[in-house]
Amino acid sequence: MATKDLLRTPAIEDYSKAIFSLQSRNDEPVSTNALAERLGITPGSVSAMLKRLDDLGLITHVPYRGVRLTA
C-alpha cells in the first residue's frame, strides 16, 4: 500500500474534517476533548489517533495545548 493510501482512510478523513471545522471556528488549536465530543468517541481514543496523525505529519500536536492541521 502506498503512503498516499495510508492518508486516505475513513478515520483519518473524519479526524481531518473535524479538526478543520473546529480549527476554522476561531483559528485556535483544537483540544482533545472538543475533538472527542465532535466525533462521539472517548478522549483516550482521540489521543491515540492524534499520535498517529502527528507521526504521519498531518497535524502538529502540543500536549495540553491542542492540535492544528499542517499545511
C-alpha positions as CSV (number, residue, x, y, z in Angstrom):
1,M,0.0,0.0,0.0
2,A,1.4,3.4,-1.0
3,T,1.9,6.1,1.7
4,K,-0.7,8.2,0.0
5,D,-3.2,5.4,0.5
6,L,-2.4,5.4,4.2
7,L,-3.5,9.0,4.4
8,R,-6.9,8.3,2.9
9,T,-8.6,6.0,5.4
10,P,-12.1,7.0,6.5
11,A,-10.9,7.5,10.1
12,I,-8.1,9.9,9.0
13,E,-10.6,11.8,6.8
14,D,-13.1,12.0,9.6
15,Y,-10.5,13.4,12.1
16,S,-9.1,15.8,9.5
17,K,-12.5,17.2,8.7
18,A,-13.4,17.5,12.4
19,I,-10.1,19.3,13.2
20,F,-10.5,21.6,10.2
21,S,-14.1,22.5,11.2
22,L,-13.2,23.1,14.8
23,Q,-10.0,25.0,14.0
24,S,-11.8,27.2,11.5
25,R,-14.2,28.5,14.1
26,N,-11.7,30.6,15.9
27,D,-8.3,29.8,14.5
28,E,-7.2,28.2,17.8
29,P,-5.7,24.8,18.3
30,V,-8.3,22.1,18.8
31,S,-8.5,20.3,22.2
32,T,-8.7,16.6,22.5
33,N,-11.9,16.9,24.4
34,A,-13.5,19.1,21.8
35,L,-12.5,16.6,19.1
36,A,-13.8,13.6,21.1
37,E,-17.1,15.3,21.6
38,R,-17.4,16.2,17.9
39,L,-16.6,12.6,16.9
40,G,-18.6,11.0,19.6
41,I,-15.7,8.9,21.0
42,T,-13.6,8.9,24.1
43,P,-10.7,11.3,24.6
44,G,-8.3,8.3,25.0
45,S,-9.2,7.1,21.6
46,V,-8.7,10.5,20.2
47,S,-5.2,10.7,21.8
48,A,-4.1,7.5,20.2
49,M,-5.2,8.7,16.7
50,L,-3.6,12.1,17.2
51,K,-0.3,10.4,17.8
52,R,-0.7,8.5,14.5
53,L,-1.7,11.7,12.6
54,D,1.3,13.5,14.1
55,D,3.6,10.7,13.1
56,L,2.2,11.0,9.5
57,G,2.8,14.7,9.5
58,L,-0.8,15.7,9.1
59,I,-1.1,17.6,12.4
60,T,1.0,19.3,14.9
61,H,0.2,18.3,18.4
62,V,1.3,20.1,21.5
63,P,0.3,18.2,24.7
64,Y,-2.2,20.2,26.8
65,R,-2.3,22.9,24.1
66,G,-4.2,21.1,21.3
67,V,-3.7,20.2,17.6
68,R,-3.6,22.0,14.3
69,L,-3.7,20.7,10.8
70,T,-0.4,21.1,8.9
71,A,-0.2,22.8,5.5
